Amino acid sequence: MPLSEQEQRLLEEMERNLYRNDADFVHAVGGVRGRRPNYRAIVLGVLLAVAGVGALIVGVATQLLIVGILGFALMFAGVLVAITPSKRGAATPAPSERSAGAAKPRSGAGFMDRMNDRWDRRQDGHE
């Protein structure tokens, strides 16, 4: 079921306020838009993980504990290499996010304060 116009506007306002007020949270949870994945690191990580699986199987088959442990460590390192984000680009917000925050003047009351006021007015029967 699609959102109504009012719900879409409210959602967009909530997103703008989130980007403006809690940029660190957005960066930690949402990641950076526009950044391409590092395919070289992903391929290298997958190759290391496959080699680690092979070494682990060889270690189990030959009953050599050290080979199995090294295989597991190699698998673990490969997965880490594949999933760790690169540090190449600086994390900057998208231009639309910057312009949205700068275009709208900041009111004295925050979004949640306005929502609480609206809720109180509704409960009192004023709206």
TILUMDREN-284401 format. One record per atom (N, C-alpha, C): atom name; residue in three letters; x, y, z. Coordinates in pm, 1 decimal, decimal comma, padded with zeros to 6 digits. Layout:
BEGIN
+------+-----+----------+----------+----------+
: atom : res :        u :        v :        w :
+------+-----+----------+----------+----------+
:   CA : ALA :        X :        Y :        Z :
...
+------+-----+----------+----------+----------+
! end
This chain:
BEGIN
+------+-----+----------+----------+----------+
: atom : res :        u :        v :        w :
+------+-----+----------+----------+----------+
:    N : MET :  00084,6 : -00117,1 :  00000,0 :
:   CA : MET :  00000,0 :  00000,0 :  00000,0 :
:    C : MET :  00089,7 :  00124,2 :  00000,0 :
:    N : PRO :  00074,0 :  00213,7 : -00097,6 :
:   CA : PRO :  00159,8 :  00331,3 : -00105,7 :
:    C : PRO :  00126,3 :  00432,3 :  00003,4 :
:    N : LEU :  00225,9 :  00515,3 :  00035,0 :
:   CA : LEU :  00207,5 :  00618,8 :  00136,2 :
:    C : LEU :  00130,1 :  00736,2 :  00078,7 :
:    N : SER :  00052,4 :  00801,9 :  00162,8 :
:   CA : SER : -00017,8 :  00921,6 :  00117,8 :
:    C : SER :  00082,7 :  01036,1 :  00104,8 :
:    N : GLU :  00037,9 :  01145,4 :  00045,3 :
:   CA : GLU :  00128,2 :  01260,2 :  00026,9 :
:    C : GLU :  00176,5 :  01314,4 :  00160,4 :
:    N : GLN :  00084,9 :  01322,9 :  00255,6 :
:   CA : GLN :  00122,1 :  01374,5 :  00386,7 :
:    C : GLN :  00224,3 :  01282,6 :  00453,4 :
:    N : GLU :  00205,0 :  01152,0 :  00442,6 :
:   CA : GLU :  00299,7 :  01058,1 :  00501,3 :
:    C : GLU :  00435,5 :  01065,4 :  00432,5 :
:    N : GLN :  00436,9 :  01083,8 :  00301,1 :
:   CA : GLN :  00563,5 :  01098,4 :  00229,2 :
:    C : GLN :  00636,2 :  01224,4 :  00272,9 :
:    N : ARG :  00561,9 :  01336,2 :  00286,7 :
:   CA : ARG :  00625,0 :  01460,8 :  00332,2 :
:    C : ARG :  00680,9 :  01445,1 :  00472,4 :
:    N : LEU :  00604,9 :  01378,9 :  00559,9 :
:   CA : LEU :  00650,4 :  01357,7 :  00696,5 :
:    C : LEU :  00775,3 :  01270,1 :  00699,5 :
:    N : LEU :  00778,0 :  01164,5 :  00617,5 :
:   CA : LEU :  00895,2 :  01077,5 :  00609,5 :
:    C : LEU :  01016,8 :  01153,5 :  00557,5 :
:    N : GLU :  00997,5 :  01236,2 :  00454,4 :
:   CA : GLU :  01108,6 :  01315,4 :  00400,7 :
:    C : GLU :  01160,1 :  01414,2 :  00503,9 :
:    N : GLU :  01069,7 :  01475,1 :  00579,6 :
:   CA : GLU :  01113,4 :  01568,8 :  00684,0 :
:    C : GLU :  01191,2 :  01496,2 :  00792,7 :
:    N : MET :  01145,0 :  01376,5 :  00829,5 :
:   CA : MET :  01217,3 :  01298,2 :  00929,5 :
:    C : MET :  01357,4 :  01261,9 :  00879,7 :
:    N : GLU :  01368,7 :  01224,7 :  00752,5 :
:   CA : GLU :  01499,8 :  01190,9 :  00696,7 :
:    C : GLU :  01592,1 :  01312,1 :  00696,5 :
:    N : ARG :  01539,2 :  01427,7 :  00654,7 :
:   CA : ARG :  01622,0 :  01549,6 :  00654,0 :
:    C : ARG :  01671,4 :  01582,9 :  00793,5 :
:    N : ASN :  01581,7 :  01573,1 :  00892,0 :
:   CA : ASN :  01622,3 :  01601,8 :  01029,0 :
:    C : ASN :  01723,9 :  01501,2 :  01079,7 :
:    N : LEU :  01708,7 :  01375,8 :  01041,4 :
:   CA : LEU :  01805,8 :  01275,0 :  01082,3 :
:    C : LEU :  01943,0 :  01305,1 :  01022,4 :
:    N : TYR :  01945,8 :  01336,5 :  00892,3 :
:   CA : TYR :  02073,4 :  01369,1 :  00828,7 :
:    C : TYR :  02135,3 :  01494,4 :  00889,9 :
:    N : ARG :  02053,0 :  01591,9 :  00923,1 :
:   CA : ARG :  02105,4 :  01717,4 :  00975,2 :
:    C : ARG :  02150,1 :  01703,6 :  01119,8 :
:    N : ASN :  02073,1 :  01633,6 :  01202,7 :
:   CA : ASN :  02099,2 :  01631,3 :  01346,0 :
:    C : ASN :  02189,7 :  01518,1 :  01392,0 :
:    N : ASP :  02192,4 :  01408,7 :  01318,7 :
:   CA : ASP :  02267,7 :  01293,1 :  01366,1 :
:    C : ASP :  02348,2 :  01232,2 :  01252,1 :
:    N : ALA :  02438,5 :  01309,3 :  01196,1 :
:   CA : ALA :  02516,8 :  01265,4 :  01080,9 :
:    C : ALA :  02606,6 :  01145,8 :  01115,0 :
:    N : ASP :  02656,7 :  01140,6 :  01238,1 :
:   CA : ASP :  02742,9 :  01028,5 :  01276,6 :
:    C : ASP :  02665,3 :  00897,0 :  01274,8 :
:    N : PHE :  02541,6 :  00899,3 :  01325,2 :
:   CA : PHE :  02458,9 :  00778,9 :  01324,0 :
:    C : PHE :  02428,5 :  00735,6 :  01181,7 :
:    N : VAL :  02394,8 :  00831,6 :  01096,2 :
:   CA : VAL :  02364,1 :  00799,6 :  00956,6 :
:    C : VAL :  02486,1 :  00739,2 :  00888,9 :
:    N : HIS :  02603,3 :  00793,9 :  00916,3 :
:   CA : HIS :  02726,0 :  00740,8 :  00856,0 :
:    C : HIS :  02753,0 :  00598,4 :  00904,0 :
:    N : ALA :  02731,1 :  00574,8 :  01033,0 :
:   CA : ALA :  02759,8 :  00442,1 :  01087,3 :
:    C : ALA :  02660,0 :  00337,5 :  01037,8 :
:    N : VAL :  02534,2 :  00373,8 :  01027,2 :
:   CA : VAL :  02431,6 :  00277,0 :  00989,8 :
:    C : VAL :  02412,7 :  00269,0 :  00839,1 :
:    N : GLY :  02400,2 :  00383,2 :  00776,2 :
:   CA : GLY :  02364,3 :  00384,8 :  00635,1 :
:    C : GLY :  02479,6 :  00373,9 :  00539,5 :
:    N : GLY :  02597,1 :  00396,6 :  00586,7 :
:   CA : GLY :  02711,0 :  00397,0 :  00495,7 :
:    C : GLY :  02713,6 :  00523,0 :  00412,7 :
:    N : VAL :  02798,2 :  00526,1 :  00313,9 :
:   CA : VAL :  02813,8 :  00642,4 :  00228,5 :
:    C : VAL :  02754,1 :  00611,6 :  00093,1 :
:    N : ARG :  02668,3 :  00699,5 :  00046,2 :
:   CA : ARG :  02607,9 :  00679,6 : -00084,6 :
:    C : ARG :  02707,7 :  00719,1 : -00192,6 :
:    N : GLY :  02699,4 :  00648,5 : -00302,1 :
:   CA : GLY :  02782,9 :  00684,1 : -00415,4 :
:    C : GLY :  02920,2 :  00618,3 : -00415,3 :
:    N : ARG :  02959,1 :  00556,3 : -00306,4 :
:   CA : ARG :  03089,9 :  00491,0 : -00302,3 :
:    C : ARG :  03077,7 :  00352,7 : -00363,1 :
:    N : ARG :  03167,1 :  00322,1 : -00454,7 :
:   CA : ARG :  03166,5 :  00190,4 : -00518,3 :
:    C : ARG :  03242,0 :  00092,1 : -00431,9 :
:    N : PRO :  03200,3 : -00033,0 : -00430,9 :
:   CA : PRO :  03273,6 : -00133,2 : -00352,2 :
:    C : PRO :  03412,9 : -00156,9 : -00410,5 :
:    N : ASN :  03503,8 : -00195,5 : -00326,2 :
:   CA : ASN :  03640,6 : -00223,7 : -00366,6 :
:    C : ASN :  03646,0 : -00368,8 : -00415,6 :
:    N : TYR :  03629,1 : -00386,3 : -00546,8 :
:   CA : TYR :  03622,3 : -00521,1 : -00603,7 :
:    C : TYR :  03753,4 : -00596,5 : -00589,0 :
:    N : ARG :  03863,6 : -00526,8 : -00591,1 :
:   CA : ARG :  03994,0 : -00593,6 : -00575,4 :
:    C : ARG :  04003,1 : -00659,8 : -00438,1 :
:    N : ALA :  03960,1 : -00589,2 : -00333,9 :
:   CA : ALA :  03964,8 : -00646,3 : -00199,2 :
:    C : ALA :  03866,2 : -00762,7 : -00185,8 :
:    N : ILE :  03750,9 : -00751,4 : -00250,1 :
:   CA : ILE :  03652,6 : -00859,5 : -00243,3 :
:    C : ILE :  03707,5 : -00985,6 : -00310,0 :
:    N : VAL :  03766,7 : -00969,6 : -00428,3 :
:   CA : VAL :  03822,2 : -01085,3 : -00499,3 :
:    C : VAL :  03937,0 : -01146,5 : -00419,4 :
:    N : LEU :  04025,4 : -01062,2 : -00367,0 :
:   CA : LEU :  04136,8 : -01112,2 : -00287,1 :
:    C : LEU :  04085,8 : -01186,0 : -00163,1 :
:    N : GLY :  03984,7 : -01130,4 : -00097,3 :
:   CA : GLY :  03927,8 : -01195,2 :  00020,6 :
:    C : GLY :  03865,2 : -01328,9 : -00011,0 :
:    N : VAL :  03792,7 : -01336,2 : -00122,5 :
:   CA : VAL :  03730,7 : -01463,5 : -00161,7 :
:    C : VAL :  03837,5 : -01567,3 : -00194,0 :
:    N : LEU :  03941,8 : -01525,9 : -00265,4 :
:   CA : LEU :  04049,9 : -01620,3 : -00296,8 :
:    C : LEU :  04119,4 : -01670,3 : -00170,8 :
:    N : LEU :  04142,8 : -01580,0 : -00075,6 :
:   CA : LEU :  04204,0 : -01621,8 :  00051,3 :
:    C : LEU :  04112,3 : -01717,9 :  00126,7 :
:    N : ALA :  03982,5 : -01690,2 :  00126,8 :
:   CA : ALA :  03888,4 : -01777,0 :  00197,4 :
:    C : ALA :  03883,1 : -01914,4 :  00132,5 :
:    N : VAL :  03883,9 : -01919,5 :  00000,3 :
:   CA : VAL :  03882,2 : -02049,1 : -00069,6 :
:    C : VAL :  04010,9 : -02126,4 : -00041,0 :
:    N : ALA :  04123,2 : -02056,0 : -00041,1 :
:   CA : ALA :  04249,6 : -02122,4 : -00008,0 :
:    C : ALA :  04247,2 : -02172,2 :  00136,2 :
:    N : GLY :  04187,0 : -02095,3 :  00225,0 :
:   CA : GLY :  04175,0 : -02136,9 :  00364,2 :
:    C : GLY :  04088,9 : -02260,5 :  00379,6 :
:    N : VAL :  03978,3 : -02267,4 :  00304,3 :
:   CA : VAL :  03893,2 : -02386,8 :  00309,0 :
:    C : VAL :  03971,5 : -02508,2 :  00260,0 :
:    N : GLY :  04047,1 : -02488,7 :  00152,8 :
:   CA : GLY :  04129,0 : -02598,6 :  00100,8 :
:    C : GLY :  04231,1 : -02644,9 :  00202,8 :
:    N : ALA :  04298,3 : -02550,4 :  00267,8 :
:   CA : ALA :  04398,0 : -02587,4 :  00368,5 :
:    C : ALA :  04331,8 : -02655,7 :  00487,5 :
:    N : LEU :  04213,2 : -02610,8 :  00523,7 :
:   CA : LEU :  04142,3 : -02672,9 :  00634,8 :
:    C : LEU :  04104,6 : -02817,6 :  00602,0 :
:    N : ILE :  04058,3 : -02839,3 :  00480,4 :
:   CA : ILE :  04023,0 : -02976,2 :  00438,5 :
:    C : ILE :  04146,6 : -03065,5 :  00435,2 :
:    N : VAL :  04256,2 : -03011,4 :  00382,7 :
:   CA : VAL :  04381,0 : -03088,3 :  00379,9 :
:    C : VAL :  04427,1 : -03119,7 :  00521,9 :
:    N : GLY :  04414,3 : -03022,4 :  00611,5 :
:   CA : GLY :  04453,9 : -03044,0 :  00751,0 :
:    C : GLY :  04371,2 : -03151,6 :  00818,4 :
:    N : VAL :  04240,2 : -03153,2 :  00789,8 :
:   CA : VAL :  04154,9 : -03256,5 :  00848,2 :
:    C : VAL :  04186,6 : -03392,1 :  00786,6 :
:    N : ALA :  04205,5 : -03395,6 :  00654,9 :
:   CA : ALA :  04230,0 : -03522,5 :  00586,0 :
:    C : ALA :  04361,6 : -03584,6 :  00630,0 :
:    N : THR :  04464,4 : -03503,0 :  00648,3 :
:   CA : THR :  04595,5 : -03556,7 :  00687,2 :
:    C : THR :  04613,7 : -03560,1 :  00838,3 :
:    N : GLN :  04515,8 : -03512,5 :  00912,2 :
:   CA : GLN :  04518,8 : -03506,5 :  01058,0 :
:    C : GLN :  04638,6 : -03428,0 :  01110,0 :
:    N : LEU :  04672,0 : -03321,6 :  01037,5 :
:   CA : LEU :  04775,6 : -03229,0 :  01083,0 :
:    C : LEU :  04707,0 : -03105,0 :  01140,7 :
:    N : LEU :  04715,1 : -03091,6 :  01271,2 :
:   CA : LEU :  04644,7 : -02984,9 :  01340,6 :
:    C : LEU :  04690,1 : -02846,8 :  01294,8 :
:    N : ILE :  04818,2 : -02827,7 :  01274,6 :
:   CA : ILE :  04870,4 : -02696,2 :  01238,2 :
:    C : ILE :  04819,2 : -02651,8 :  01101,2 :
:    N : VAL :  04805,2 : -02744,8 :  01007,4 :
:   CA : VAL :  04754,3 : -02710,2 :  00873,8 :
:    C : VAL :  04607,9 : -02668,9 :  00884,5 :
:    N : GLY :  04530,0 : -02737,8 :  00965,3 :
:   CA : GLY :  04390,1 : -02702,5 :  00985,6 :
:    C : GLY :  04374,7 : -02565,5 :  01049,4 :
:    N : ILE :  04457,7 : -02537,7 :  01148,8 :
:   CA : ILE :  04453,5 : -02407,4 :  01216,2 :
:    C : ILE :  04493,9 : -02296,6 :  01119,7 :
:    N : LEU :  04598,2 : -02319,2 :  01042,3 :
:   CA : LEU :  04639,7 : -02219,0 :  00943,6 :
:    C : LEU :  04531,3 : -02198,3 :  00836,8 :
:    N : GLY :  04465,1 : -02305,5 :  00796,4 :
:   CA : GLY :  04355,6 : -02293,8 :  00699,9 :
:    C : GLY :  04241,5 : -02210,5 :  00755,3 :
:    N : PHE :  04206,7 : -02233,5 :  00880,9 :
:   CA : PHE :  04100,6 : -02155,8 :  00942,2 :
:    C : PHE :  04141,2 : -02008,8 :  00953,0 :
:    N : ALA :  04263,8 : -01982,3 :  00993,1 :
:   CA : ALA :  04311,1 : -01844,1 :  01003,0 :
:    C : ALA :  04309,3 : -01776,1 :  00866,1 :
:    N : LEU :  04347,1 : -01848,7 :  00763,4 :
:   CA : LEU :  04345,1 : -01795,2 :  00627,0 :
:    C : LEU :  04201,8 : -01765,4 :  00582,3 :
:    N : MET :  04108,4 : -01853,6 :  00614,3 :
:   CA : MET :  03967,3 : -01828,1 :  00583,3 :
:    C : MET :  03918,3 : -01702,8 :  00653,8 :
:    N : PHE :  03949,4 : -01690,6 :  00779,9 :
:   CA : PHE :  03906,3 : -01575,5 :  00858,5 :
:    C : PHE :  03963,7 : -01445,5 :  00802,7 :
:    N : ALA :  04091,6 : -01448,4 :  00769,0 :
:   CA : ALA :  04155,5 : -01329,3 :  00711,4 :
:    C : ALA :  04092,2 : -01293,3 :  00577,1 :
:    N : GLY :  04061,0 : -01392,4 :  00497,6 :
:   CA : GLY :  03997,8 : -01366,8 :  00368,4 :
:    C : GLY :  03861,9 : -01300,7 :  00382,5 :
:    N : VAL :  03782,2 : -01349,0 :  00476,4 :
:   CA : VAL :  03650,6 : -01288,5 :  00499,4 :
:    C : VAL :  03667,2 : -01144,7 :  00548,0 :
:    N : LEU :  03761,2 : -01121,3 :  00637,2 :
:   CA : LEU :  03784,5 : -00985,0 :  00684,7 :
:    C : LEU :  03827,1 : -00891,7 :  00571,9 :
:    N : VAL :  03914,6 : -00938,5 :  00486,9 :
:   CA : VAL :  03959,5 : -00856,0 :  00374,1 :
:    C : VAL :  03841,9 : -00825,2 :  00282,2 :
:    N : ALA :  03755,5 : -00922,1 :  00260,2 :
:   CA : ALA :  03643,7 : -00903,7 :  00167,0 :
:    C : ALA :  03537,6 : -00808,2 :  00221,3 :
:    N : ILE :  03510,0 : -00810,7 :  00351,1 :
:   CA : ILE :  03399,3 : -00730,5 :  00403,7 :
:    C : ILE :  03441,6 : -00597,2 :  00464,4 :
:    N : THR :  03569,2 : -00574,7 :  00487,5 :
:   CA : THR :  03614,3 : -00449,2 :  00546,7 :
:    C : THR :  03608,3 : -00338,6 :  00441,7 :
:    N : PRO :  03539,0 : -00226,6 :  00473,9 :
:   CA : PRO :  03532,9 : -00116,6 :  00376,6 :
:    C : PRO :  03668,3 : -00049,1 :  00362,1 :
:    N : SER :  03691,3 :  00005,0 :  00243,4 :
:   CA : SER :  03818,4 :  00072,8 :  00219,7 :
:    C : SER :  03815,6 :  00211,0 :  00281,5 :
:    N : LYS :  03931,9 :  00266,2 :  00308,9 :
:   CA : LYS :  03944,5 :  00397,9 :  00370,5 :
:    C : LYS :  03985,7 :  00503,6 :  00268,4 :
:    N : ARG :  03965,1 :  00475,7 :  00139,5 :
:   CA : ARG :  04016,2 :  00565,2 :  00035,0 :
:    C : ARG :  03947,1 :  00699,8 :  00033,2 :
:    N : GLY :  03815,2 :  00703,0 :  00026,5 :
:   CA : GLY :  03743,6 :  00829,6 :  00011,4 :
:    C : GLY :  03699,4 :  00884,0 :  00145,3 :
:    N : ALA :  03698,3 :  01015,5 :  00155,6 :
:   CA : ALA :  03647,3 :  01078,7 :  00276,1 :
:    C : ALA :  03495,2 :  01072,7 :  00273,1 :
:    N : ALA :  03436,9 :  01052,6 :  00386,5 :
:   CA : ALA :  03291,2 :  01040,9 :  00394,0 :
:    C : ALA :  03229,2 :  01180,0 :  00393,1 :
:    N : THR :  03168,6 :  01216,4 :  00281,7 :
:   CA : THR :  03099,7 :  01344,2 :  00272,2 :
:    C : THR :  02955,8 :  01317,6 :  00234,9 :
:    N : PRO :  02864,3 :  01397,1 :  00290,9 :
:   CA : PRO :  02724,8 :  01375,0 :  00255,8 :
:    C : PRO :  02697,3 :  01411,5 :  00111,2 :
:    N : ALA :  02595,7 :  01349,1 :  00056,5 :
:   CA : ALA :  02558,5 :  01375,5 : -00081,6 :
:    C : ALA :  02515,6 :  01520,8 : -00097,2 :
:    N : PRO :  02533,9 :  01582,2 : -00216,0 :
:   CA : PRO :  02499,3 :  01722,9 : -00233,1 :
:    C : PRO :  02353,5 :  01752,8 : -00203,1 :
:    N : SER :  02262,6 :  01662,5 : -00234,2 :
:   CA : SER :  02121,8 :  01688,5 : -00207,9 :
:    C : SER :  02095,4 :  01697,9 : -00057,9 :
:    N : GLU :  02170,2 :  01619,6 :  00022,1 :
:   CA : GLU :  02151,0 :  01624,3 :  00166,6 :
:    C : GLU :  02202,7 :  01755,8 :  00223,1 :
:    N : ARG :  02315,5 :  01803,9 :  00172,7 :
:   CA : ARG :  02368,1 :  01930,5 :  00220,9 :
:    C : ARG :  02276,6 :  02044,9 :  00183,5 :
:    N : SER :  02229,3 :  02045,8 :  00060,2 :
:   CA : SER :  02146,4 :  02156,6 :  00016,9 :
:    C : SER :  02011,0 :  02154,5 :  00086,2 :
:    N : ALA :  01958,2 :  02036,2 :  00118,7 :
:   CA : ALA :  01829,5 :  02029,3 :  00186,6 :
:    C : ALA :  01838,6 :  02089,1 :  00326,1 :
:    N : GLY :  01949,5 :  02063,9 :  00395,7 :
:   CA : GLY :  01965,9 :  02119,4 :  00528,4 :
:    C : GLY :  01992,0 :  02268,0 :  00525,4 :
:    N : ALA :  02059,6 :  02318,2 :  00423,4 :
:   CA : ALA :  02093,4 :  02459,3 :  00416,8 :
:    C : ALA :  01977,6 :  02542,3 :  00362,6 :
:    N : ALA :  01891,3 :  02483,5 :  00281,3 :
:   CA : ALA :  01785,6 :  02560,8 :  00218,9 :
:    C : ALA :  01674,9 :  02594,0 :  00317,7 :
:    N : LYS :  01650,1 :  02508,2 :  00415,0 :
:   CA : LYS :  01541,0 :  02529,2 :  00507,3 :
:    C : LYS :  01594,1 :  02595,7 :  00634,2 :
:    N : PRO :  01537,9 :  02709,9 :  00673,1 :
:   CA : PRO :  01585,7 :  02773,8 :  00794,7 :
:    C : PRO :  01550,1 :  02691,0 :  00917,4 :
:    N : ARG :  01635,8 :  02689,7 :  01012,3 :
:   CA : ARG :  01615,9 :  02608,3 :  01131,7 :
:    C : ARG :  01523,4 :  02680,7 :  01228,1 :
:    N : SER :  01417,0 :  02613,9 :  01267,5 :
:   CA : SER :  01322,8 :  02673,0 :  01361,4 :
:    C : SER :  01372,8 :  02651,7 :  01503,3 :
:    N : GLY :  01312,4 :  02721,4 :  01597,6 :
:   CA : GLY :  01354,1 :  02710,1 :  01736,9 :
:    C : GLY :  01323,2 :  02573,9 :  01795,0 :
:    N : ALA :  01210,0 :  02516,2 :  01755,4 :
:   CA : ALA :  01171,7 :  02386,3 :  01809,0 :
:    C : ALA :  01217,8 :  02276,0 :  01715,1 :
:    N : GLY :  01262,3 :  02167,4 :  01772,1 :
:   CA : GLY :  01304,8 :  02054,1 :  01692,0 :
:    C : GLY :  01185,1 :  01975,5 :  01642,2 :
:    N : PHE :  01212,1 :  01880,9 :  01557,7 :
:   CA : PHE :  01106,2 :  01799,5 :  01497,2 :
:    C : PHE :  01025,9 :  01726,7 :  01603,8 :
:    N : MET :  01093,7 :  01663,1 :  01697,2 :
:   CA : MET :  01022,7 :  01586,6 :  01799,1 :
:    C : MET :  00942,4 :  01678,7 :  01890,1 :
:    N : ASP :  00994,0 :  01798,4 :  01917,7 :
:   CA : ASP :  00917,5 :  01892,9 :  01997,9 :
:    C : ASP :  00787,9 :  01931,8 :  01928,2 :
:    N : ARG :  00795,8 :  01956,1 :  01796,8 :
:   CA : ARG :  00675,1 :  01991,2 :  01721,6 :
:    C : ARG :  00577,6 :  01874,6 :  01720,4 :
:    N : MET :  00630,3 :  01750,7 :  01705,1 :
:   CA : MET :  00542,0 :  01634,1 :  01706,0 :
:    C : MET :  00475,8 :  01616,0 :  01842,8 :
:    N : ASN :  00550,5 :  01638,6 :  01949,7 :
:   CA : ASN :  00492,7 :  01628,1 :  02083,7 :
:    C : ASN :  00385,5 :  01734,0 :  02105,1 :
:    N : ASP :  00409,6 :  01855,0 :  02057,5 :
:   CA : ASP :  00309,3 :  01960,7 :  02068,2 :
:    C : ASP :  00182,4 :  01923,8 :  01992,9 :
:    N : ARG :  00198,6 :  01869,8 :  01872,1 :
:   CA : ARG :  00082,0 :  01827,4 :  01794,3 :
:    C : ARG :  00005,4 :  01717,0 :  01867,0 :
:    N : TRP :  00078,7 :  01623,0 :  01925,2 :
:   CA : TRP :  00013,9 :  01514,3 :  01998,1 :
:    C : TRP : -00065,2 :  01569,6 :  02116,9 :
:    N : ASP : -00003,4 :  01662,7 :  02191,3 :
:   CA : ASP : -00072,3 :  01721,1 :  02305,5 :
:    C : ASP : -00197,9 :  01795,8 :  02262,4 :
:    N : ARG : -00188,8 :  01868,8 :  02150,2 :
:   CA : ARG : -00306,9 :  01941,3 :  02101,2 :
:    C : ARG : -00416,7 :  01843,2 :  02061,4 :
:    N : ARG : -00380,4 :  01733,7 :  01999,6 :
:   CA : ARG : -00480,6 :  01633,5 :  01962,1 :
:    C : ARG : -00547,2 :  01574,1 :  02084,2 :
:    N : GLN : -00467,8 :  01544,3 :  02186,7 :
:   CA : GLN : -00523,5 :  01484,9 :  02309,0 :
:    C : GLN : -00615,6 :  01581,4 :  02380,7 :
:    N : ASP : -00586,2 :  01711,6 :  02371,5 :
:   CA : ASP : -00669,6 :  01813,0 :  02434,2 :
:    C : ASP : -00792,2 :  01845,8 :  02351,6 :
:    N : GLY : -00797,9 :  01799,4 :  02225,6 :
:   CA : GLY : -00912,8 :  01821,8 :  02139,6 :
:    C : GLY : -00907,1 :  01952,2 :  02062,2 :
:    N : HIS : -00789,8 :  02011,9 :  02046,4 :
:   CA : HIS : -00774,8 :  02138,4 :  01974,4 :
:    C : HIS : -00755,4 :  02120,3 :  01825,9 :
:    N : GLU : -00731,7 :  02000,4 :  01780,3 :
:   CA : GLU : -00702,0 :  01980,0 :  01637,9 :
:    C : GLU : -00800,6 :  01894,4 :  01569,8 :
+------+-----+----------+----------+----------+
! end
